[in-house]
Amino acid sequence: MADLTPTPDRPGLHVSKPSPNAPATGSAVCHCGATATATGDAQVKALVDGWTAHHGPAHDRTGR
C-alpha cells in the first residue's frame, strides 16, 4: 500500500484506526503551511473538525 501520510508536496488529511481497540491517529498538512498530528479518538476527531473548518475544504470556499 502507498504511504498516505500528507506532506507539503501532497497536502491532505490522513486518519488511521487499525483496530477497534487501538487509538486513532491522524496527521494533516495544509497547502497554507499548517500542520498537525493527533493520537486518540477524541483528539483525532478534533483534528478532523479543525481541518474541515479552517483548512483543506475551507480554503476552497474562501478562494485562498
C-alpha positions in Angstrom: 0.0 0.0 0.0 1.2 3.5 -0.8 2.2 5.9 2.0 -0.8 8.1 2.6 0.8 10.4 5.1 0.3 14.1 4.0 3.4 16.1 3.1 4.0 19.7 2.0 4.1 18.4 -1.6 1.0 16.3 -1.1 -1.2 18.2 1.5 -4.2 16.4 3.0 -5.6 14.7 6.0 -4.8 11.1 7.0 -6.6 9.1 9.8 -5.9 5.6 10.8 -7.5 3.2 13.3 -6.1 -0.2 12.8 -8.5 -2.0 15.1 -11.5 -1.1 17.3 -9.3 -1.3 20.4 -6.4 0.8 19.1 -6.4 4.5 19.4 -6.9 6.5 16.3 -4.0 8.5 14.9 -4.2 11.4 12.4 -2.0 13.9 10.6 -2.7 16.9 8.4 -0.7 19.2 6.2 -2.4 22.1 4.5 -1.1 23.9 1.4 -1.1 27.1 3.6 1.7 25.6 5.7 -0.2 24.5 8.7 0.5 21.0 10.1 -1.0 19.0 13.0 -1.0 15.5 14.4 -3.2 13.8 16.9 -3.4 10.5 18.8 -6.6 9.2 20.5 -10.1 9.1 19.2 -11.3 12.4 20.7 -8.1 14.3 19.6 -8.3 12.9 16.1 -12.0 14.0 15.8 -10.9 17.5 16.9 -8.2 17.4 14.2 -10.7 16.4 11.5 -13.2 19.1 12.7 -10.5 21.8 12.7 -9.2 20.7 9.3 -12.7 20.8 7.8 -13.4 24.2 9.4 -10.1 26.0 8.8 -8.0 24.2 6.1 -8.5 21.9 3.2 -12.1 22.4 2.0 -12.3 25.7 3.9 -9.7 27.2 1.6 -11.6 26.1 -1.4 -14.7 28.0 -0.2 -12.9 31.3 0.5 -10.6 31.3 -2.5 -7.4 31.3 -0.5 
